[in-house]
Amino acid sequence: MKIAFFDTKAYDRPAFDKYGQQYGITFKYFDTKLTLDTVELAQGYDGVCVFVNDTVCSKVIDRLEEMGVRVIALRCAGFNNVDMKHAFGKIHVLRVPAYSPYAVAEHAMALLLTSVRRIHKAYIRSRDFNFSLNGLTGFDLHGKTVGVIGTGRIGRVFIDICRGFGMKVIAYDKYPSSDDIEYVSLDTIFSDSDIISLHCPLTDDTYHVIDKEALDKCKRGVVIINTSRGALVDAEALLNAIKSRKVGAACLDVYEEESDLFFEDNSGHILDDDILARLISMPNVIVTSHQAFLTEEALENIAETTANNLNDFFEKGECPNELCFRFDKAEDCKTGKCF
Ligand code: NAD
């Protein structure tokens, strides 16, 4: 098995080398992302391995198919960057459905605590021996209402963490699945929550679920946390709501226009994206660059599951982690083979 591995980072390689060797897979590591301009690099490979900001549009899929590439192995859970409908009948798509829900849920809580206790401000001050407390007043999480959108693997862990803090949890999910969660309408999430955390996938349904209309319905001072996918939040509407003091704080691990920026060192460049630049300039906004997944445990699990998926696909002819666009929930496709 020869796999072209796109958007490689130094932290990817140790675990992928280990599991590649174990399963007899040769990974050829390319630094570049997969795009229409770089797709030719996949010539001669059996599959490609891609991450969240690689572009797997219809044209890339057509070219991969023409070159005889049989499989796209996503080393992530979300698959909004793959044109799944177009892939049907042409190329198989595998993913890592779960690697560490704790990594993402804990990062969401880390962002929330940092934000509401102003740790990001205090850290910079004390490094400069400025021990003043002015402007650092936070609020207790205990007793606050958190609205969780999406109660799957990550949402569930986040709910348990919030309960540990003594918070009241309400939730919205298109497919409610837990008896011990108080499910409410989206409107109630907006009107009743002090904090809203997004843990649903990006789909046509959830695109800009946090937009101007939603923000208008929220409590003044609401905290928005997004560790799922950038386009769940209309960034311009969020910025306007921060400027008007409607939103009290925003914790963003993802951003709708992140693909050309995140994961790279852009410190020597002029940032063209005015909305992101303005958001980052706000004292009550914390941005991390799609880092919520990045724990040792998650990296190990991602590599092991990806290698296992490729082994299942090439050796057994089917893989339980194959995606199929015909099913709203990936798990509902039980066949192990989309076509
Ligand atoms: P999951 O599939 O276990 O759970 C997703 C939940 O969202 C499910 O309960 C599903 O019913 C619900 N859902 C589906 N459509 C919905 C809708 N229209 N409205 C409300 N809820 C809906 O997924 P997960 O493992 O919990 O991951 C959640 C998301 O987190 C992923 O889709 C991915 O985008 C994101 N993620 C981000 C990172 C990161 O590093 N920032 C890492 C992993 C995953």
Boltz pocket constraint, residues with backbone or C-beta under 6 A from the ligand:
constraints:
  - pocket:
      binder: B
      contacts: [[A, 77], [A, 78], [A, 97], [A, 98], [A, 101], [A, 104], [A, 149], [A, 150], [A, 151], [A, 152], [A, 153], [A, 154], [A, 155], [A, 172], [A, 173], [A, 174], [A, 175], [A, 176], [A, 198], [A, 199], [A, 200], [A, 201], [A, 202], [A, 203], [A, 205], [A, 206], [A, 227], [A, 228], [A, 229], [A, 253], [A, 254], [A, 290], [A, 291], [A, 292], [A, 293], [A, 294]]
      max_distance: 6.0
